[in-house]
Amino acid sequence: MGRVFPLCLGLLFASQSAVQAQISQSGTISGPDGTGPRTPMPRAAHPSLEEQLRRKKAQEPPASLPQEPAMSTDELLSPAEKKAADELQVSMNLKNAQPRFRMHLGLAPALARKLAGPADRFRFDPGLVWQSAFRLTDPERSFTFWTGLYLAAWNGHARSETSFSRFTAMYVGPLLAFEWKEPVRHTLAFGLAGVNRQADPEFPGEKLKQATKRYGLDGSGLWLNYGLGFPLSQGFEWEVKAGIQTSSAYMLSYLSIGVSLWTD
């Protein structure tokens, strides 16, 4: 027994020496499949707290600076300058306007003068004058040509020694007009209009048993008027017209004061 223990110690020491010698030998240790051990990848170190804060700050959008509200043009101008700028803008808009269609409606007081025949006296109440015109020529020219329709109507009465009648006179016919723009708009219009008088006689007289024989169709008459237009805004203006209207029995002179509407 005393020999066995020293023998075991010797074998243990010999095997340990052989293992140490094997480890100390140079070369790569291969596994059963002939491949060597894999080199472990280094683990990424966790960023520090300061690094995390720096990355988060870099990803955030830059803070926008507070912007002062922009001042409008009206606040930069004095009241007098603002008024002058508005007037200039309105005048430029009116100057550049190129209307194609224009319509005038005016109230027209009138006076009548007998031309021939019996000594009748005509008197007219204020009537209405309506004109619509369409431009035919180039709008860039200062002198343009228009055509359209003319309509005018008045109420009145006629008196003679033997009769007294109330009537309505209506004039309808084509319109031809010349227009020029400097310094204000001028219009010269003329045409031929048919006249129809519808009478309401209070006493027709002995020689006039039927009022329609005297107060019926007057035939056609020439008319002419001259107008001045004063633009106020885009598409709207005041217009004054002075004109004459003829028939077979009398000549009517009138002054029309009204408005004109137009479209580009």
Secondary structure, DSSP 8 states (H G I E B T S, - for coil): -TTHHHHHHHHHHHHHHHHHHHHHS-S----TTS--------------HHHHHHHHHHHS------------HHHHS-HHHHHHHHHHHHHHHHHT---SEEEEEEEE-EEEEE-SSS--EEEE--EEEEEEEEE-S-TTSSEEEEEEEEEEEEEEEEE-SS-EEEEEEEEEEEEEEEEE-SSSEEEEEEEEEEEEEEEEEEE--SS-S-HHHHSSEEEEEEEEEEEEEEEEETTEEEEEEEEEEE-SSEEEEEEEEEEEEEE-
